[in-house]
Every structure is written in structure tokens, then in C-alpha cells.
Amino acid sequence: MPKIKTSSGAKKRFRLTGTGKLLRRQGMLSHNLGKKSQKRKRRLAGNASVDAANNRAARGQLGGR
């Protein structure tokens, strides 16, 4: 069987940790930053883990890892 290709968009958005979890960036931080508080922007700046409901789909886009 041929190899499964990794989705180009997914490899830019998700990162696999050493323990096998998927990390993603949080949204709402690309525009209209003047009206958001510093506290809110700091909280959104970190990474978050992918939900269990979306985990299988994200792994499939990463080539089934």
C-alpha cells in the first residue's frame, strides 16, 4: 500500500508531544487585539491540547501517527 500523506495544513497547526498528545494554538489572537485585555491575550498565547472528540481526525490528517 502507498504511504499516507500528511496534510500540509495539519502539520502547521498541530504538534505531537513525546507522550503522544496533540497540541494546538488557541484562536482569537490574530486581529482586533486592541480591544482585548492583556490578561486575555496572555491566556490565549499558550498552547492547548486537542479535544478528545477531535483527536482522531487530527491524527488522521497527520498521517495516522
N, C-alpha and C positions, 0 to 999 in steps of 0.2 A: 504494500500500500504506500501511496505517496505521503510525504510528511505534511503535517498540518501547519499552515502559515499563521504566524502571529499577526493580529490586526495592528496596523500602524498606529491607529488612534489609541488603542488599548495600551500599547507599550509606552506611550507618552503619559498616560493617565494613572496607571496602576503600577505598584511596586510590590514585589514579593519579599517578605521578611525571611529571616533564617528559620523561623519556626513554622513557616508555611502560611502566615496570614497575608491578606492583601491590604495594602494601604492606598488611600486616595487623597486628593486635595479636597478641601472644603470649598464650596461655592460662595457666591455673593461677595467676592473680593476683587472683581475686575474693573468695576466702574462705579460711579456715584459714591466715591469714598469720602467726600466732604461732609455728607450728611450722616455718616456712620460714626459712632463714638470710637475713641481709641481703644476702649475696653473690648468693644465688639470686634474691632479689627484684629486685635491681639488674639482673641479667642478663635477667630476664623483662620488665623495664619498657620496653625499647626496641621498635622496630618490626622486623618481619621481612618478607622478600619471600615472595610466594605461590609454592608449588612449581610446577614445570613441568607436573606431572600435573593440577593443579587450576586452572591459569591460564586455560584455555579456558572452563571452567564459570563461573569468577568474572567473566570479561569478558562472557559471555553474560548474566549477571544484571545487569551494569551497562549493559545496552542495546547490547551489541556494539561497544563503543568499542575 
